[in-house]
Each structure stands twice: as C-alpha cells, then as structure tokens.
Amino acid sequence: MAPRLTITILTLFPEMLEGFFTSSIMRRAVEKGTVAYNLVDFRAWATDKHKSVDDLPYGGGAGMVLTYDPLAKALEEVGAKNTRVIYPSPSGVVLNQELSYELSEEKELIFICGHYEGLDQRIIDEYVDDEISIGDYVITSGEVATMVVIDSLFRLIDGVISSESLTEESFSGGLLEYPHYTRSEPSCPKEVPHVLLSGHHEKIESWRLKERLKRTLKRRIDLLETAPLDAVSRKHLNELKEHMDKGTGNNGRDESC
C-alpha cells in the first residue's frame, strides 16, 4: 500500500534529519508505512572539483548564497514541477495550525533546507510554492526549521496519533490547552484540582473548557478574536473577564512549586 504522505528533503546535511525520521512517533509512522521519506544531498549535483553549492551574491553584501544549478537539477530529479515545494524561510508566512492541517492533506511534499543567506531567488521563483516561517527570528539551519514544519503536520494524518489527543490540544478550536496533572504523588505541595478526582465527567469537561478559556485569555488573547466559541464558551469567557476586571484572578501567573 502506498504511504499516506511522502516527504522529500533537499539538504546538505542528511545526517541531521535521519534521526528525526527514525525516532519516536515519526519512526512508528514510517514503520507502519503511513509516512515515507527521501533525503537528497543536493551537493551531488555540484559540478566543480570542490562540489561547491554556494557563491557570493550579485551586488555585494555579507554572506554566501546557495547557487541555482545544483538545486535546480536536484529539484528536477525529484519531480518538483508536479509536487508542492516548501522552503522554510524567515520571509515566509508564519506557520500556524490551519496551515499545518492544509499541508497534512497533501500526498507528497518537497522541502528545501536553506543555509547561509538563503537561496538564489530564481529557485524560489521557479520551484517554490510556499515560503514558511516558524517564527519571527532567524536560525542557522534550514534542517531545524524543516523538521518543525514536518512535525507540525505529519501528526495530523489519520492514524499517526489518536484523534482524541488532537481534539483538545493547543490551537484546536482556537484555544490553548488546559493544564494536566499526573496520577503519581509528587513532592510538590500544590494539590491537584479536586474536580479531577471527582470522577464526574461533565464537571471535568466544564473545568477543562474554563481552563482553556482562562489560559487563552491571559496568554493569547488574540486567538479569541477568531475562535469559534459556542454559547456556553462565550458565557464562561464573559464570567472570566468579569473576574479579571474585579481583580479576582491570579494576574496571569500559574501556581507552581
């Protein structure tokens, strides 16, 4: 049976990515045949004796830029013209859960791992469908950014993790996740909320919803502008806002040991 998703990554450092695909949840997805991967070292398409893949930019400036020919030849070899190509870049659109869901619906994806000052713009113009940023900061390794994007999407494929785990995690339904407590008895003197010990499922679900709303209100109020809240959620949210206005909240701090 064909894999649900095939991921091809063009990289100068395939060894950085091998462990990602052979560990933890991703390893299980690969072993089950849900995900297949192909790591392509595009230095193999360099033609000079030093196998060079970078050069100085036209117009001057600091740093080196990945050159056109090795990448273009590698992209042609892996069928980039018929596949969605992603280039993780600080100049791209910021990754969010909605985009991760969209990418998880694809059957095949190609990633280009950038380095130095980036890619020759002609590669982006001719081959790249999506430039994606993992946040408003700059990192050295395109491999790290690529792993972040892939990790955000492959877990959304049916059968990779349980659907229940996806339902109430952060950003599902536009809200952050509620706090968790383990059943072990730690040395921390702070007690577990009594409702979680009650066995009353409706009360537990109500508590979890309120905690999701509380966290989102305190930490990411911007998410509430677009969150699809039902009447019950809006009622709880209004009550939380009233408590905060009266100064009865904990000023956004989590109680901890």
C-alpha positions as CSV (number, residue, x, y, z in Angstrom):
1,M,0.0,0.0,0.0
2,A,1.3,3.4,-0.9
3,P,2.3,5.8,2.0
4,R,-0.2,8.4,3.0
5,L,2.5,11.1,2.7
6,T,5.9,11.0,1.0
7,I,8.4,13.7,2.1
8,T,11.4,14.5,0.1
9,I,14.0,16.9,1.6
10,L,16.8,18.6,-0.3
11,T,19.6,19.1,2.2
12,L,23.3,19.5,2.6
13,F,23.2,17.6,6.0
14,P,21.0,14.5,5.6
15,E,22.5,13.1,8.9
16,M,20.8,15.9,10.8
17,L,17.4,14.6,9.6
18,E,17.9,10.9,9.7
19,G,17.4,10.7,13.5
20,F,14.2,12.7,13.2
21,F,12.6,10.0,10.9
22,T,13.9,7.1,12.9
23,S,12.8,8.2,16.4
24,S,9.6,8.4,18.5
25,I,6.2,8.9,16.8
26,M,7.7,9.6,13.4
27,R,9.6,6.3,13.5
28,R,6.3,4.4,14.1
29,A,4.6,6.3,11.3
30,V,7.4,5.3,8.9
31,E,7.4,1.7,10.1
32,K,3.6,1.5,9.6
33,G,4.1,2.8,6.0
34,T,2.0,5.9,6.8
35,V,4.9,8.2,6.0
36,A,7.8,7.7,3.6
37,Y,10.8,9.9,3.3
38,N,13.7,10.6,1.0
39,L,16.8,12.6,2.0
40,V,18.6,14.1,-1.0
41,D,22.0,15.7,-0.7
42,F,21.9,18.3,-3.5
43,R,25.7,18.7,-3.3
44,A,25.7,15.6,-5.6
45,W,24.7,17.9,-8.5
46,A,27.6,20.3,-8.0
47,T,30.0,20.0,-11.0
48,D,33.3,21.7,-9.8
49,K,36.0,19.7,-8.1
50,H,35.2,21.2,-4.7
51,K,31.5,20.4,-5.0
52,S,30.6,24.0,-4.3
53,V,26.9,24.9,-3.8
54,D,27.3,28.5,-2.7
55,D,28.7,31.7,-4.1
56,L,28.9,35.5,-3.4
57,P,25.7,37.4,-4.3
58,Y,25.5,39.9,-7.1
59,G,25.6,43.5,-5.8
60,G,27.9,42.5,-2.9
61,G,26.9,42.1,0.7
62,A,27.8,39.8,3.6
63,G,27.5,36.1,3.4
64,M,27.1,33.4,0.7
65,V,24.0,32.3,-1.2
66,L,23.1,28.8,-2.4
67,T,23.5,28.7,-6.1
68,Y,21.0,27.9,-8.8
69,D,22.3,24.9,-10.7
70,P,22.8,22.2,-8.1
71,L,19.4,22.9,-6.5
72,A,17.6,23.2,-9.8
73,K,19.0,19.9,-11.1
74,A,18.1,18.2,-7.8
75,L,14.6,19.6,-7.9
76,E,14.1,18.4,-11.5
77,E,15.3,15.0,-10.5
78,V,12.8,14.6,-7.7
79,G,9.9,15.9,-9.8
80,A,9.4,19.3,-8.2
81,K,7.3,20.7,-11.0
82,N,4.5,18.3,-10.1
83,T,4.8,18.5,-6.3
84,R,4.2,21.1,-3.7
85,V,7.6,22.6,-2.8
86,I,8.2,24.3,0.6
87,Y,11.1,26.5,1.5
88,P,11.3,27.3,5.3
89,S,12.3,30.9,5.4
90,P,12.1,33.9,7.8
91,S,10.5,35.8,4.9
92,G,7.6,33.3,4.6
93,V,4.1,33.3,6.0
94,V,4.1,32.3,9.7
95,L,3.3,28.6,10.3
96,N,0.0,28.0,12.2
97,Q,-2.3,25.1,12.9
98,E,-4.5,25.9,9.9
99,L,-1.6,25.7,7.5
100,S,-0.3,22.5,9.1
101,Y,-3.7,20.9,8.6
102,E,-3.7,22.1,4.9
103,L,-0.2,20.6,4.3
104,S,-1.2,17.3,6.1
105,E,-3.7,16.7,3.3
106,E,-1.0,16.6,0.6
107,K,0.1,13.2,-0.7
108,E,3.7,14.4,-1.4
109,L,5.8,17.3,-0.2
110,I,9.3,18.5,-1.1
111,F,11.3,20.7,1.3
112,I,14.4,22.8,0.5
113,C,16.7,23.3,3.5
114,G,18.4,26.7,3.2
115,H,21.7,27.9,4.6
116,Y,23.9,31.0,4.7
117,E,22.0,34.0,3.3
118,G,19.4,31.8,1.6
119,L,18.7,30.6,-2.0
120,D,19.2,32.2,-5.4
121,Q,15.8,33.9,-5.9
122,R,15.4,32.2,-9.2
123,I,15.0,28.9,-7.4
124,I,12.2,30.4,-5.3
125,D,10.5,32.0,-8.4
126,E,10.6,28.8,-10.5
127,Y,10.1,26.0,-8.0
128,V,8.9,27.1,-4.5
129,D,5.1,27.0,-3.8
130,D,5.3,28.0,-0.1
131,E,7.8,30.0,1.9
132,I,7.0,29.3,5.5
133,S,8.4,30.9,8.6
134,I,8.4,29.1,12.0
135,G,8.5,32.5,13.8
136,D,9.9,36.0,13.9
137,Y,13.5,35.1,14.5
138,V,16.4,33.7,12.4
139,I,18.2,30.4,12.9
140,T,21.2,29.0,11.1
141,S,19.9,25.6,10.0
142,G,17.1,25.1,7.4
143,E,17.0,21.5,8.6
144,V,15.8,22.5,12.0
145,A,13.0,24.7,10.5
146,T,12.1,21.9,8.1
147,M,11.7,19.4,11.0
148,V,9.5,21.9,12.8
149,V,7.1,22.2,9.8
150,I,7.1,18.4,9.2
151,D,6.5,17.7,12.9
152,S,3.5,20.0,13.0
153,L,1.8,18.3,10.0
154,F,2.6,14.6,10.0
155,R,1.0,14.1,13.4
156,L,-2.3,15.3,11.9
157,I,-2.6,12.4,9.5
158,D,-5.2,9.8,10.4
159,G,-3.7,7.0,12.5
160,V,-0.4,8.7,13.5
161,I,-1.7,9.6,16.9
162,S,-5.2,9.2,18.5
163,S,-7.9,11.6,17.3
164,E,-8.7,12.3,21.0
165,S,-5.2,13.7,21.5
166,L,-5.8,16.2,18.7
167,T,-9.2,17.3,19.8
168,E,-8.3,19.4,22.9
169,E,-4.7,20.3,22.4
170,S,-3.5,23.9,21.9
171,F,-5.0,25.7,19.0
172,S,-7.7,23.1,18.3
173,G,-10.9,25.1,18.4
174,G,-8.8,28.3,18.5
175,L,-7.9,27.9,22.2
176,L,-4.8,26.8,24.2
177,E,-4.8,23.5,26.0
178,Y,-5.9,23.0,29.6
179,P,-3.3,22.0,32.3
180,H,-2.5,18.4,33.0
181,Y,-1.8,16.6,36.3
182,T,-0.3,13.1,36.6
183,R,-1.6,10.4,38.9
184,S,1.7,9.9,40.7
185,E,2.2,11.6,44.0
186,P,4.9,14.2,43.6
187,S,6.8,16.1,46.3
188,C,5.1,19.4,45.2
189,P,2.7,20.5,47.9
190,K,0.3,22.0,45.5
191,E,-2.9,19.9,45.3
192,V,-4.5,18.6,42.2
193,P,-7.8,20.4,41.4
194,H,-10.5,18.4,43.3
195,V,-12.7,18.2,40.3
196,L,-10.2,16.0,38.5
197,L,-10.5,13.5,41.4
198,S,-14.3,13.5,41.4
199,G,-15.0,11.1,38.6
200,H,-17.7,13.4,37.4
201,H,-17.1,13.6,33.6
202,E,-19.4,16.6,32.9
203,K,-17.8,18.6,35.7
204,I,-14.3,17.7,34.4
205,E,-15.1,18.7,30.9
206,S,-16.6,22.0,32.1
207,W,-13.4,22.7,34.2
208,R,-11.2,21.9,31.2
209,L,-13.1,24.3,29.0
210,K,-12.9,27.1,31.5
211,E,-9.1,26.4,31.9
212,R,-8.6,26.6,28.1
213,L,-10.5,29.9,28.0
214,K,-8.6,31.2,31.0
215,R,-5.2,30.4,29.5
216,T,-6.1,31.8,26.2
217,L,-7.4,35.0,27.7
218,K,-4.3,35.5,29.7
219,R,-1.6,34.4,27.3
220,R,-3.0,34.6,23.7
221,I,-6.0,37.0,23.8
222,D,-5.5,37.4,20.0
223,L,-6.8,33.9,19.4
224,L,-10.1,34.7,20.9
225,E,-10.8,37.1,18.1
226,T,-11.3,34.2,15.7
227,A,-12.0,31.3,17.9
228,P,-15.3,29.5,17.1
229,L,-16.9,29.8,20.5
230,D,-20.4,28.4,21.2
231,A,-22.9,30.0,23.6
232,V,-21.6,28.1,26.7
233,S,-18.0,29.0,25.9
234,R,-18.9,32.7,25.5
235,K,-20.8,32.6,28.8
236,H,-17.7,31.2,30.6
237,L,-15.5,33.7,28.9
238,N,-17.6,36.7,29.9
239,E,-17.5,35.4,33.5
240,L,-13.7,35.1,33.4
241,K,-13.4,38.6,32.1
242,E,-15.6,39.9,34.9
243,H,-13.5,38.2,37.5
244,M,-10.3,39.6,35.9
245,D,-11.8,43.1,35.8
246,K,-12.6,42.8,39.5
247,G,-9.0,41.7,40.3
248,T,-10.0,38.2,41.5
249,G,-7.8,36.3,39.1
250,N,-4.1,35.3,39.6
251,N,-2.8,38.0,37.3
252,G,-1.8,35.5,34.6
253,R,0.6,33.5,36.8
254,D,0.4,29.8,37.1
255,E,0.7,28.4,40.6
256,S,3.6,26.1,40.8
257,C,6.2,24.6,43.2
